Amino acid sequence: MRLRRTGAKKQPRYRVVIAEARTPRDGAFIDSIGYYDPLTEPLTVKIDRDKALGWLSKGAQPSDTVVRLLKRAGITPADGSAKGVADGVGTDAE
C-alpha cells in the first residue's frame, strides 16, 4: 500500500493504491482504495475501510505515510500489525 501522485505541478493529490514493491511510484497498480489531498484545510483523507482491511488481511504492507493516513481515517487492523509484522517475527524472543 502506498501513495500514487496525481494532480498538476505544485498541486499534489495522492491516491492510496495497492502496488507491487518493484513498480515505479506512479506506475501500474493492482487496486485503488482511496485518496488524500494535502492542500485542503483540514486535510482530505478518504479511504475505503473494507478494501483497506481486506488488503491488510491478505498481507499488504503499508508505507509509513499510508499507516499515518489509515490512523487519521480511523482504520486500524484488528491484530494491530499495521506494518505487516507478525508478533514475535524478527525478534529474539524464544
C-alpha positions as CSV (number, residue, x, y, z in Angstrom):
1,M,0.0,0.0,0.0
2,R,1.4,3.3,-1.0
3,L,0.7,6.7,-2.4
4,R,0.5,7.5,-6.1
5,R,0.9,11.2,-7.0
6,T,-1.7,12.8,-9.2
7,G,-2.6,16.5,-9.8
8,A,-0.8,19.3,-11.6
9,K,2.6,20.9,-10.9
10,K,2.7,22.3,-7.3
11,Q,-0.8,21.0,-6.7
12,P,-0.3,17.4,-5.4
13,R,-3.1,15.0,-4.8
14,Y,-2.5,11.4,-4.0
15,R,-4.3,8.1,-4.4
16,V,-3.8,5.3,-1.9
17,V,-3.1,2.2,-4.1
18,I,-2.1,-1.4,-3.8
19,A,1.0,-1.9,-5.9
20,E,3.9,-4.4,-6.1
21,A,7.1,-3.1,-4.4
22,R,9.0,-3.2,-7.7
23,T,6.7,-0.9,-9.7
24,P,7.5,2.8,-10.0
25,R,5.7,5.3,-7.8
26,D,3.2,6.3,-10.5
27,G,3.4,3.0,-12.4
28,A,0.9,0.2,-12.6
29,F,-1.2,-0.7,-9.5
30,I,-3.5,-3.5,-8.5
31,D,-6.3,-1.6,-6.8
32,S,-7.1,1.9,-5.7
33,I,-8.6,2.2,-2.2
34,G,-8.8,5.9,-1.6
35,Y,-7.3,9.4,-2.0
36,Y,-5.5,12.1,0.0
37,D,-5.5,15.8,-0.7
38,P,-2.9,17.7,1.4
39,L,-3.8,21.1,0.1
40,T,-7.3,21.4,1.7
41,E,-7.8,22.7,5.2
42,P,-8.4,20.3,7.0
43,L,-6.6,17.6,5.0
44,T,-8.9,15.4,3.0
45,V,-8.5,11.7,3.5
46,K,-11.0,9.2,2.1
47,I,-10.1,5.5,2.3
48,D,-12.5,2.6,1.7
49,R,-12.4,0.8,5.0
50,D,-13.5,-2.6,3.7
51,K,-10.9,-2.7,0.9
52,A,-8.1,-1.5,3.2
53,L,-8.8,-4.1,5.9
54,G,-9.2,-6.8,3.1
55,W,-5.8,-6.0,1.7
56,L,-4.2,-5.8,5.1
57,S,-5.6,-9.2,6.0
58,K,-4.0,-10.5,2.7
59,G,-0.6,-9.3,3.9
60,A,-0.3,-5.9,2.1
61,Q,2.4,-3.8,3.8
62,P,1.5,-0.1,4.0
63,S,4.2,2.6,3.7
64,D,4.9,4.8,6.7
65,T,2.8,7.6,5.2
66,V,-0.1,5.3,4.5
67,V,0.0,4.0,8.1
68,R,-0.5,7.6,9.3
69,L,-3.3,8.2,6.8
70,L,-5.0,4.9,7.9
71,K,-4.9,6.1,11.5
72,R,-6.2,9.5,10.6
73,A,-9.1,7.8,8.8
74,G,-9.8,5.6,11.8
75,I,-8.7,2.4,10.2
76,T,-6.5,0.0,12.1
77,P,-6.1,-3.7,11.5
78,A,-7.7,-6.0,14.0
79,D,-4.4,-7.6,15.1
80,G,-2.5,-4.4,15.4
81,S,0.1,-5.3,12.9
82,A,-0.2,-2.2,10.6
83,K,3.3,-2.6,9.3
84,G,2.7,-6.3,8.4
85,V,5.0,-7.6,11.1
86,A,3.5,-10.6,13.0
87,D,4.0,-10.8,16.7
88,G,7.3,-12.4,17.5
89,V,8.7,-12.4,14.0
90,G,12.1,-10.8,13.7
91,T,12.7,-10.7,17.5
92,D,15.0,-12.7,19.6
93,A,12.2,-13.8,22.0
94,E,12.0,-17.6,22.3
